[in-house]
Amino acid sequence: MVIYKHLKIKLIATIFLMWFAISMSAEVSPDAGKVLFKNYCASCHSKDMRTAATGPALGGSQSRWADDAALYAWIRNSQGSIKAGQPRAVELWNQFKPTVMTTFDKLTDDEIGSVLAYVNGVYDKTYGQPVAAAQGTGAPVEEKSKMPLYLIILGVLIILSLLLTKIISNLNQIASAREGTYTEKKTIAQILTSKGVITFLIFALIVLGAYTTVNKSTNLGRQEGYQPDQPIKFSHETHAGVNKIDCQYCHDSARRSKSSGIPSANTCMNCHRAIKVGTEYGTAEITKIYASIGYDPTSNTYIEKYESKSEEEIKTIYSKWIGDEYIKSKELAVLNDDGQKVVDEQWANIKKSLTNDQKKKIQGPIEWVRIHNLPDHAYFNHSQHVTVGQVACQTCHGQVQDMEVVKQMSPLSMGWCINCHRQTEVKFKENPYYANYTRYHEELESGKRTKVTVSDIGGLECQKCHY
């Protein structure tokens, strides 16, 4: 009788776990790969699978490796593949060093296969889109969702649970009759609304609710992929990529202070006193720099008492400059109607970019939109990483030199930072900052230790980042 009494609760729990296991079962699935990519890969690899970030672009990686076994081994332990001399692994290391890829030795073949299926689907633009054409007709075939299958399985499990519940009720009746007692036969509705079943359902809802809450809260405040429009269409691809301008030329304070800083217009003028017309936008964007700082590109002089100039006076100066350059580029005698339209459009855009509800005047600093931002309770020092740690800018910011418009490539989450501190090797060699770590130097020289990570020197201590 005791067995029958508790069997129904255990049965419902088993059915619930069966459903959860079926819905979450391991298989090669691009949908599962999407979740895995977000959890493990997105912090270092571009989501479009075509752009290099902290790590290489993943699209087409299987064809480039041409050996799935070697690729899977690389994903699980990249440094092991490099030490073994695997050609593709060594090639990637030479391209992206000193950035060390995270070790994922716990990933199964199905999980890695799912990630690659998702990567390939995004790369060839078939994931989440009509993926094929009906043979012989050319009609698109929609990608089939697995949700109907899951609903069918859930329906079958519910029917099965009702049938088994009825069987258990009958067994209880038989047991009662044999013991000489009579128990009123319960209907299915009474069984399903019993205290035990309701308790289990409440417990299941709490578990699912807690899981959803925690899963959602970990992404609260994250802005990975954030790519806002800036007041000036500044191309990092042109400046850092094509022209090879070092990051620290513009972001000079990154090597000597907590913040990397936003370059002032004076820094821009070091080049743009000579380069006055852009290769892509002509006068449209560079003139915004001149208007903000008060530089007259026609006379190559700074405008006296610029702060007191009216908007109409400023418009006259820069409209003339834009018009003259248009005439020169089109080899005209005078400004035509098309040229005047270009002048008016560029001036309107200059005014829109350099003024807002709080900044009424065109004169003054360019108000760039901040992209990378940490919460106030987290401390991060650029000089510690750039100068002392000799960490490349691309490690956190991605391959900025390839970005036309900069976006946040890394999650900048606590877990992401901790994983980096656990795996990043400290550059002890010829680095006077670490001269006082005598024991580690001795262990490295004796061969007792092969490397020192950031975590070894206190990189996981809470107060290092939360002061």
Secondary structure, DSSP 8 states (H G I E B T S, - for coil): -HHHHHHHHHHHHHHHHHHHHHHT-----HHHHHHHIIIIITTTS-TTSSS-SSS---TTHHHHH--HHHHHHHHH-HHHHHHTT-HHHHHHHHHHTT------TT--HHHHHHHHHHHHHHHTT-TTS--EE-TTT--EE----SHHHHHHHHHHHHHHHHHHHHHHHHHHHHHHHHTT-------HHHHHTSHHHHHHHHHHHHHHHHHHHHHHHTTTT--TT-----SS---HIIIIIIS---HHHHSGGGGTSSS-----HHHHHHHHTT--SBTTTBHHHHHHHHHHHTEETTTTEE-TTGGG--HHHHHHHHHHHHHHHHHHHHT-SS--HHHHHHHHHHHHHHHHHH--SS--SSSS-----------TT----HHIIIIIS---HHHHH--GGG-SS----S---HHHHHHHHHH-B---TT-GGGTT-HHHHHHHHHTS-S--BGGGGTTT-HHHH--
